[in-house]
Amino acid sequence: MPEETPQLLVAGSVALDTRDGPFGKVEETLGGSAVYFALAASLILPVKVVAPVGVDGAKRVGRTFSGRPIDTELLEILDAPTYRWRAHQEHGRNIDLGSADDIYDSWEPKLPAGFDGWAFVGSRRPDRQAQVMAGLLGSAKLLAADAMLSYVLARPPEARDVLRRAGWFFCNAEEFAALGGKDPEEFRRQWWLQGLVVKSGPQGLAAYTEFGVVRVPALTSRPVVDSTGAGDALAGGMLARWMSTGGQPGGLQDALVWGAACASITISSIGVKGIAKATHEQLSERVAEVEECMRRES
């Protein structure tokens, strides 16, 4: 009998975002690392969500996840206000204007007993990130984490604690520099990472592993409406695809292409609208576009 496909889990944030940029202004629109990751990954595989959300945001999460293979049993609804984040977007990047993360003071993460699948610990307050990772360390077959620049700058010791526990680590160029990174391969070896994914916006992305470097270009032929959530969608698409194909080194570039396609769909609309409405067929078409872009660049 073939081995059962391992489970995929995301432990991250559920947010109500207020942002302005070229797209106009949105107030308290649904966002958060767990939401973007789950919507992207669920186009490929079922995914479990571990996160806190306030009563004020719970119904929106339920409506957005409706019809997707997303397990919300460990999505904990609390009396505290849902995490809020404010940002201004210009030149394709978000300038963090502050957040209200008191919900993490009244939340204790609950993880599936004996979880031995793949887990992504999305950006949230890093003390809670590290706590979740401690609960998964030693049991999860793959343990990945992401960075958030404002927390890296405000809480550097805790952000490094997250990095220390990760097998795979995702960050953009600014976060990489803030963590002391200069040469990605040296950084990967210094922190004993199995893989390091550095996201560079329109310059594409690169994954550094012991087997070498894999690069995938960004799909610049598509318009960028709102870059929020691109990194989480990329991680969701990449890890779900890679897990579905066996998680072997030879499948990494294919997985990164699927992740880049999920990111491209996400940034084509405001907030979660694009990735929430996407279908597997639309994702496959976007994958073909990324593959064609790679062929042209090579």
N, C-alpha and C positions, 0 to 999 in steps of 0.2 A: 504494500500500500504506500502511495506517496506521502511524504511528510506534510502535515497540516501547515498552511501558510501562517507565519507568526502574526500576532496582533500588532496594530499600529496605534500608538497613544500620543496625544498632545496634551501637555500641561502648560498652560499659558494664561493670558489675560483675556477677559471680556471687557470691552471698553465702550463708553459713550464719548465720541470724539467731536470736538468743535474745532473746525479748521477753516482757513480762508486761503485763497490762491487764485491762479488764473481761471479756475473753474467756478469761482464765486465763493460763497460761504455756506458751510453746513454746520448745523448746531445739533449736538448730541445724537449724531448718527452712529449706528452700530459699527464697532471695530474691535481691535484687540488681536494679539498674536494667535490665540487659540482659535478664534473665529476664522481668520484668513487661512491659517494652516488647514483646519478641518474642511473648509469648503473646497480647497484645492485638492487635498488628498482624497476626499470622498468621491471625486470624479473617477478615481482609479480603484480604490479599496475602501472597505469600511474603516472607521477610525473612532477611537474613544476620546472623550474630552474630559480633562480634569481642570476645573477652574471655579472661582467664586463669581457670582453675579448677584446684584441687588434685585429686590422685587421690581424696582423701576426699570430694569433691563431684561428681565427673564422672558417676558412674552415676545419681545423682539427677536431674541435668540431662537425661541421655539419656531416662530414664523420663518425665519431665515433658513433654519436647518431642515424644515419640513420637506419630506420626500427624499432626503439624502440618507445614505447609510452611516449616520453619525450617532453614536451611543452617548447619550447625555446623562446616564445614570449617576455619574460622578461630578456632574455640574451642580454645585451646591448653591442654593438660593438663600441669601442672607438678608437680614433686616437692614444692614449697612448699605449706604449708597454705592451703586456700581462705580467702578474705577472710571475716572474722567481724565481726558487728555486734551490739551489745547496746543495747536501748532499753526504756524504760517508757512505756506509752501511757495518757494520761488526757485527758478532754475532747476526744477525737477527734484528738489530735496526739501524735507520738512525741517523747519526751525522750531525746536521744542519751546513752547511757552509755559510749560509747567503742567503738573498733574495733581490729582487728588486720589491718593492710594490708601486711604484709611481702611478700606475693606480688608486689606491683608492683615490688619491687626486682629481681626476677629475671625480669621479663617485658618483652619488647620487642614492641610491637604490630605485627602484620603486616596490611597492608591489601591489598585486591584491586588489582592493577595497573591504572592508568588509570580508577579508579572514577569514574563520572560520573552516579550516581544521587542519591538523597536519603539523607542520613545524620543520625542522632541520636546525639550523644555524651552518654551518660547519666552520672549522678553517680558519681564515683569520685575517687581522689586527683587533685587538679587539675593536678599536673605531668604526669600521664599523659593526662588529658583534653586538655590543651593540645598535647601531643605528637601525639596522634591527629588533632586538628584541623589542625595544621600539615601533616600528610600528606594531608589531604583538601581543604585550602583551594585554591581555584583550579580544582578538577576537579569536586567535588560540585555538582550543580545547586542543592541546598538543603542548608545546613549548620546544624543546630540543636544546642543544648546545654542542659543542665539544671544547677541548682545544688543543693548540699547544705549546710545551714546550718552544721554543725560544721566543714566544710572552709573555708567562707567566713570564719568567725570565726578559725580556726587558721592559715589560709594566705591572707590577703587579697590579696597581690600576684599569686599564682598563680591565684586565683579570678577576678581581674579580667583576667588574661591570657586565660582561657577566654572571658569575656564579650567581650573585644576581638576575638576571632576569629569569633564567632558571627554568623550571619545571622538566625536565630531563637533566642530565649532563653526558657526556661521557668523560673519560680520561684514560690514561695509568698510570701505577704505578709511573713513574717519574713525570708526570704532577700533579698527586694527591699529592705527597710529596711536590712539589714546591708550591702548593696552601695551604700548611700548614696542609694537611691531615695526620692523624695518624690512627684513628679508623674510618672505612668507615661509619658505622651507626651513629656515633656521628657527623661526617662531614655532612651527609645527613640532620640530624635534625638541625644542626647549620645553614645551608644555606636554610632551608625550602624547600628541594627538594622532589618532588614526587618520583623520582627514581634517583639512581646513578649507573652508569655502569663503573666498573673498569676493564680495559683490561690488562692482564698479559702475553701476548705472548704465549709461549708454555705451560704455566700453566693454560691457559683458561681464562675465564671471570666470573665475579660475578655481579649480579644486586641486589641492596639494595633498598627495598621499605618498607612502613609501614606494609606490610604483611609478611615480612621476607626476607631471602636471597635466590636467585636462582643462581645456579652455572652450567656452561656448560664447558666441557673440550675442549681443542684445539685438532684438528685432526692431531696428530703428526705423523701418518703413511704416510702422504703426504709430499713430499719434499717442502722446502721453497726456492723459487728462488729469490723473491723480496718482502719484507714486506711492501713496500710503498702502502698506500691506504687501508690497511687491516681494520683499524678502521672505515673509512668512509663507506666502503662496508658493514661492520658488522652493522653499524647504519642503512644503507639503507635497507638491507634485513630484519633486525629486525622490524623496524618501519612499513615497508610496509606489512609484514606478520601479525603483531599484529593488524594493522588497518583493514586488510582484514578479520580478524576473530572476530572483534568486540571490541578489545581493553580492554578486561576484565582481571582482575588479574590472573585468571586461565589459560589464554592463553599466559602468559609471557614466560614461559620456552620454549614452542613451538616456539615462535617468536625469542628467543635468539638462538635456534638451527638453524633456517633459516639464522639468521645473521652470525653465526659462519660458516655456509656452504658457504655463499657469500664471507666471508673473506678468507676461504680456497681456493676457486677458484681463487681469486684475487692474492694471494701470490704464486700461482703455475706457474705464467708467469711474464715476465718483464712488469712493468707499467700496463696500462689498458688492455693489450691484452687479458688476460684470462677472465676477467669479461665482456669485450666488445663482445667476441665471444661466451660466454656461452648461453645456451638455458634453458628454464624452465625445460625441461626433465633432463638435466645435473645437474641442481640445485637440483631437487628432489632426484636424485641419491646421491648427496653429503650430502643432509639432512639425508638420510637413513644411511650413514656412520657415521655421527655425533651421531645419535640416537643409533647406535650399540656401539659406543665408550662409550656413557653414560651408557648403560646397563652393559658393561664389568666393568666399574669403580664402579658401584653400587653393 
